[in-house]
């Protein structure tokens, strides 16, 4: 099974960062992706908003360098969940759990140099061994 999301977009607002017990850090922010096309000679645009969630070291990088308007490349996985709001109404949320983030565009204000790429320091999945395609038998019927 594969659950992979790749997004290239702009941050909608500064990350909301929470520092929890055991030095656990979580950041969340909206990311906008847009698609444009011409229909009957008129330029049309559709913007989709994605809820991005980052944990640990990547959340710390987001807290330090990501700002509203930042251009980001995000790789992650899709997660849907539900919760009951303060009025007892069941709400549904779809989020992107970021595994990789690349900061794009100009250097952030303040002159600090941002890391080009951030990946989580503590992942829940062990590394996957890769195999060259030359060593995989071709038993496809076409």
HUFEN-V919406 format. One record per residue. N is the residue number from 0. RES is the residue in one small letter. NEAR is the number of other C-alpha atoms within 8 Angstrom. Layout:
n=N res=RES near=NEAR
n=N res=RES near=NEAR
This chain:
n=0 res=x near=2
n=1 res=x near=3
n=2 res=x near=6
n=3 res=x near=8
n=4 res=x near=10
n=5 res=x near=8
n=6 res=x near=9
n=7 res=x near=9
n=8 res=x near=11
n=9 res=x near=12
n=10 res=x near=16
n=11 res=x near=10
n=12 res=x near=9
n=13 res=x near=9
n=14 res=x near=12
n=15 res=x near=8
n=16 res=x near=10
n=17 res=x near=7
n=18 res=x near=8
n=19 res=x near=8
n=20 res=x near=5
n=21 res=x near=4
n=22 res=x near=6
n=23 res=x near=9
n=24 res=x near=13
n=25 res=x near=14
n=26 res=x near=15
n=27 res=x near=11
n=28 res=x near=13
n=29 res=x near=11
n=30 res=x near=12
n=31 res=x near=12
n=32 res=x near=12
n=33 res=x near=9
n=34 res=x near=7
n=35 res=x near=8
n=36 res=x near=7
n=37 res=x near=8
n=38 res=x near=7
n=39 res=x near=4
n=40 res=x near=5
n=41 res=x near=6
n=42 res=x near=8
n=43 res=x near=8
n=44 res=x near=8
n=45 res=x near=7
n=46 res=x near=8
n=47 res=x near=7
n=48 res=x near=8
n=49 res=x near=10
n=50 res=x near=11
n=51 res=x near=12
n=52 res=x near=12
n=53 res=x near=12
n=54 res=x near=11
n=55 res=x near=12
n=56 res=x near=11
n=57 res=x near=13
n=58 res=x near=13
n=59 res=x near=11
n=60 res=x near=10
n=61 res=x near=10
n=62 res=x near=11
n=63 res=x near=6
n=64 res=x near=8
n=65 res=x near=13
n=66 res=x near=9
n=67 res=x near=10
n=68 res=x near=8
n=69 res=x near=11
n=70 res=x near=11
n=71 res=x near=13
n=72 res=x near=12
n=73 res=x near=13
n=74 res=x near=12
n=75 res=x near=12
n=76 res=x near=11
n=77 res=x near=11
n=78 res=x near=8
n=79 res=x near=8
n=80 res=x near=7
n=81 res=x near=8
n=82 res=x near=7
n=83 res=x near=9
n=84 res=x near=8
n=85 res=x near=5
n=86 res=x near=5
n=87 res=x near=6
n=88 res=x near=7
n=89 res=x near=8
n=90 res=x near=8
n=91 res=x near=8
n=92 res=x near=7
n=93 res=x near=9
n=94 res=x near=11
n=95 res=x near=13
n=96 res=x near=11
n=97 res=x near=12
n=98 res=x near=11
n=99 res=x near=11
n=100 res=x near=13
n=101 res=x near=10
n=102 res=x near=13
n=103 res=x near=9
n=104 res=x near=6
n=105 res=x near=4
n=106 res=x near=8
n=107 res=x near=10
n=108 res=x near=5
n=109 res=x near=4
n=110 res=x near=6
n=111 res=x near=7
n=112 res=x near=6
n=113 res=x near=8
n=114 res=x near=6
n=115 res=x near=7
n=116 res=x near=8
n=117 res=x near=11
n=118 res=x near=9
n=119 res=x near=11
n=120 res=x near=7
n=121 res=x near=5
n=122 res=x near=6
n=123 res=x near=4
n=124 res=x near=4
n=125 res=x near=5
n=126 res=x near=4
n=127 res=x near=4
n=128 res=x near=4
n=129 res=x near=4
n=130 res=x near=6
n=131 res=x near=6
n=132 res=x near=5
n=133 res=x near=5
n=134 res=x near=6
n=135 res=x near=7
n=136 res=x near=5
n=137 res=x near=4
n=138 res=x near=4
n=139 res=x near=4
n=140 res=x near=3
n=141 res=x near=2
